[in-house]
Amino acid sequence: MNRVPPPSCPPPENVFSSIAEESESPVQKKLKIDEEDGDSVVSDTSSEDSLVFSDEVNDTSSPIRPTYSQYDSDEDFCPYYPQKMDKAVWEKYYQQVKESEGFDITDYPGQCAMTTVYPMPFYLNDPKNVDMMTDYAGKALGQYNDEKGTNYEVNDILTVNGGGCRDFIFYITFSVKTRDDKDDIFQAKVVKDLRYRLQFPLVRPKPKKGSNLQ
C-alpha cells in the first residue's frame, strides 16, 4: 500500500495548546515536574507513551486530504496530544473540508499534521486580528466588485479558519452590505506568502445548502 506522507508544517501551536496541556500523559507530567525541580531524568518509554512523526514533505496546495482508509495504522492519525483516535470524526472532518472548501468545519479531530484546515475560534477575540481580517476581506471583495461590477462593502467578520504551510491561508466568512441595505454572506480565501503579499484565489457569496460550489 502506498502511504501518503503528512505535510511537514503543523498548524500553529497556540491555537489548541491548552488542549494539549490538559491531555498530557502521566509520564509527560512527571518529566515536566522533574525538569522544573532541576533534576535531569531519562526514561525509557514504551511505544504507547511516545509519538513519532514523519518529516517527509507533501504537496499542501489543496485542503483536501486522503481519508483514513489510505493509511496503514491508527498511529498515522494521532494528534500531537494523547487521545483515542475517532475515525468517524476524521471522516466528517474530511467531508466538511471537501464540501465547504475549507470554510465550514464543525467536526475537528484535533491538532495534527494531517489537518490541513483548522478552526481558529479565539482568533477574532483580538481587535487587531479583526481589523486585519476586515482589511483582507475588503481587498478580496474589491477584486470581486471589479470583476462583477458590484459595490459590496464588508460589514462584519463572522469566522476565520487557517491552513497552508509555506504560505498561510485564511478562510474568511464575512457579511456584506448590499445596495438595498440587506446583509449577505461572502467567503474569501486569502493566501499570504512569506513576503506578506496577498492573493485572493476565491471570493464568492456563500453557497446555499445543496447548491454546487462556485
LINNORJO-V319622 format. One record per pair of residues at least 24 apart in sequence whose ideal C-beta (glycine too) atoms are under 8 Angstrom apart, sorted by the first residue. I is the first residue (numbers start at 1). J is the second residue. Records with the same first field share a line. If there is no record, write none. Layout:
BEGIN
I: J ; J
END
This chain:
BEGIN
1: 70 ; 72
3: 70 ; 71 ; 72 ; 76
4: 58 ; 66 ; 70 ; 71
5: 54 ; 56 ; 57 ; 58
6: 53 ; 54 ; 56 ; 58 ; 76 ; 112 ; 113 ; 114
7: 57 ; 58 ; 60 ; 113 ; 114 ; 116 ; 165
8: 55 ; 56 ; 57 ; 58 ; 113 ; 165
9: 60 ; 113 ; 164 ; 165 ; 166
10: 80 ; 111 ; 112 ; 113
11: 111 ; 115 ; 118 ; 162 ; 163
12: 162
13: 111
15: 111 ; 118 ; 120 ; 122 ; 162
16: 110 ; 111
19: 81 ; 110 ; 111
20: 80 ; 81 ; 111
23: 81 ; 82 ; 83
24: 81 ; 82
25: 49 ; 82
51: 75 ; 78 ; 80 ; 82
53: 113
54: 113
60: 116 ; 164 ; 165 ; 166
63: 97 ; 101 ; 102 ; 116 ; 117 ; 163 ; 169
64: 94 ; 97 ; 98
65: 94 ; 97 ; 114 ; 116
67: 91 ; 94
76: 114
77: 109 ; 112 ; 114
78: 112
79: 109 ; 110 ; 111 ; 112
80: 110 ; 111 ; 112
81: 110 ; 111
83: 110
85: 109
99: 213
101: 171 ; 189 ; 202 ; 213
102: 161 ; 163 ; 169 ; 171 ; 189
103: 159 ; 161 ; 171 ; 173 ; 187 ; 206
104: 173
105: 161
116: 163 ; 164
117: 161 ; 162 ; 163 ; 169 ; 171
118: 161 ; 162 ; 163
119: 159 ; 161
120: 160 ; 161 ; 162
123: 160 ; 162
124: 157 ; 159 ; 160
129: 160
130: 157
133: 157 ; 160 ; 170 ; 172 ; 174
134: 174
136: 170 ; 172 ; 188 ; 190 ; 198
137: 172 ; 174 ; 186 ; 188 ; 190
139: 198 ; 200
140: 172 ; 188 ; 190 ; 200 ; 203
141: 176 ; 186 ; 188 ; 203
143: 200 ; 203
144: 186 ; 203 ; 204
151: 179
152: 176 ; 177 ; 178 ; 184 ; 186
153: 177
155: 183
158: 185
164: 191
166: 193 ; 194
167: 191 ; 192 ; 193 ; 194
168: 192
173: 206
END
